[in-house]
């Protein structure tokens, strides 16, 4: 009975040429290397630059928040900023929501 089942299995799935195991590992390493150089490394670099920018903020800097709000830094605390968005209008925002320097990107004014 077992021989009959083995014969049926061989007919259903004939022997395929076996690739050596080292090619499998080479492909795995190549995929990891591609992911590192095209995904993880650039993202890490961008994150470090953004953290350096946020740590370097000082009173009077013009900024843009993640929500698209333009403002001027009035006060800096450990994790938050007080920004002035209009005369006598201030907002307290989290430092992690500051995404750009507005002095380099001026909005179009009419």
SULTAZI-V595879 format. One record per pair of residues at least 6 apart in sequence whose C-alpha atoms are under 8 Angstrom apart, sorted by the first residue. I is the first residue (numbers start at 1). J is the second residue. Records with the same first field share a line. If there is no record, write none. Layout:
# SULTAZI-V595879
I=J ; J
This chain:
# SULTAZI-V595879
50=99
54=95 ; 96 ; 98
58=73 ; 76
59=72 ; 73 ; 74 ; 75 ; 76
60=72 ; 73 ; 74
61=72 ; 73 ; 101 ; 103
62=70 ; 71 ; 72 ; 73 ; 101 ; 102 ; 103
63=70 ; 71 ; 72 ; 73 ; 98 ; 99 ; 100 ; 101 ; 102 ; 103
64=70 ; 71 ; 98 ; 99 ; 100 ; 101 ; 102
65=97 ; 98 ; 99 ; 100
66=97 ; 98 ; 99
67=97
69=85
70=85 ; 102
71=83 ; 84 ; 85 ; 86
72=83 ; 84 ; 85
73=81 ; 82 ; 83 ; 84
74=81 ; 82 ; 83 ; 84
75=81 ; 82 ; 83
76=82
79=94 ; 95 ; 96
80=92 ; 93 ; 94 ; 95
81=92 ; 93 ; 94 ; 95
82=90 ; 91 ; 92 ; 93
83=90 ; 91 ; 92 ; 93
84=90 ; 91
85=91
